Amino acid sequence: MTDDLLARHRAVLPSWMPLYYAEPIELVSGSGRRVTDARGRSYLDFFGGVLTNMIGYDIPEIREAVERQLRTGIVHSSTLYLIRQQVELAEKIARLSGIPDARVFFTNSGTEANEAALLAATNHRRSHQILAVRNSYHGRSYATMGVTGNRGWSASALNPLQVAWLHSGERLRGLLARLDPADRVAAAVEDLREVLATQTTGDVACLIAEPIQGVGGFVHGPDGLLAAWKEVLDSHGILLVCDEVQTGWGRTGEHFWGYEAHGVTPDLITFAKGIGNGYALAGVVGRADVMESVPAISFSTFGGNPVSTAAGNAVLDYLLDHDLQANAARTGAILADGLRAAVASLDHVAEVRGKGLMLGVEFVRPGTTEPDPTLTARVFEACRAGGLLVGKGGLYGNVLRMGPPLTLTEDEAREGLAILVDAIHTATGTATATTATARVTA
Ligand SMILES: Cc1ncc(COP(=O)(O)O)c(C=O)c1O
């Protein structure tokens, strides 16, 4: 039983590994965009195990690709031997990356992918100075915690890197808040110039940035910000690393990679989460000269193993064959438009933001920008009670996050939207008439 499992979980696993919900749930089966818990309750899943079940649950094409690999008897060989699935996946990712003559290194997690990118960048530039962005999240190792701008996710101050921090260019909070987009870009560029002049010796290795901050609550600067930053970076020879762990593979709807909204090509791109659809698969793709700067053997026992890369190939083929990027744009618009209409008169909601199937709702105390994590938690629990799994995030825990599988259907988008709108009205104690209207218009 789940209750027993919860007690056993608490007895043997560390408490700094959080569980969702006042009554945590165990997911025991899944199909498409739906999961069922140990008590037999089923949910529409708008979080996908943190944007990782990108294609959905129990997808035959992916299952069969993994089973084919298992039937060969080779689950693991190590990268000391040629791995056909790995080479094929690397070829596809290199081609899709937008980086000419790219090289790909596979890892097991986003953390390791960012470590590998930082390893290449610091060696290429012979510098351990890094620019990072406030409110970012890049992983749980020392270096990636070191470039994570979120106290709640930084469990140690030990850092092998020297890091200087940029404003994110977000609209709602911080020194650049509420400027119009062009002024925010200009102010963020000024900030970069000043940080370079005052906090570094100039020979910085790279800037690492998420095109949309995931853990940070789907916060992002104006389109074009990365290009404006890159102009300054280029004048110093500083590399741009885009962490596409959450934004990659068409999730933003308008583009295949988050960076493309900015009219810029990064030197290195890191990826993880969705590419394995649950199998442990991540990596970095980047400029050959930068990737080849690593001066010693750097070997990952499990990185890019035959099973995870078989899954990765099947995921990528499925994604492209079904044009899931276009589906993300279509279904994401249903969600975003429906949500915006439903909360337009609610001053508990500061912002509905994001792109494609990466949408956040930020809750505040009415009439202010003061975060309201308590209300957020109420909406979160009400969604679950209504049969919808969503995520939470943001620096202050006051952002509801949606990152459903990219296979979401239009009907499922409307179904989830109705639950979400109901949950918001239940938690805020606001009119059910609006809810009914939202249902109809959804
Ligand atoms: C943007 C981003 N980068 C890196 C990571 C770390 O990935 P992992 O948990 O696979 O190590 C995450 C995880 O949430 C992430 O969202």
The ligand as a Gaussian input file, in Angstrom:
#p B3LYP/6-31G(d) Opt

LIG

0 1
 C       17.709000      23.135000     -17.119000
 C       18.238000      21.953000     -16.371000
 N       19.533000      21.654000     -16.454000
 C       20.046000      20.588000     -15.812000
 C       19.264000      19.768000     -15.029000
 C       19.859000      18.611000     -14.316000
 O       19.466000      17.435000     -14.923000
 P       19.529000      16.043000     -14.124000
 O       18.528000      16.095000     -13.034000
 O       19.233000      15.028000     -15.205000
 O       20.932000      15.909000     -13.618000
 C       17.889000      20.045000     -14.919000
 C       17.018000      19.192000     -14.088000
 O       15.915000      19.533000     -13.735000
 C       17.370000      21.157000     -15.602000
 O       16.084000      21.478000     -15.527000

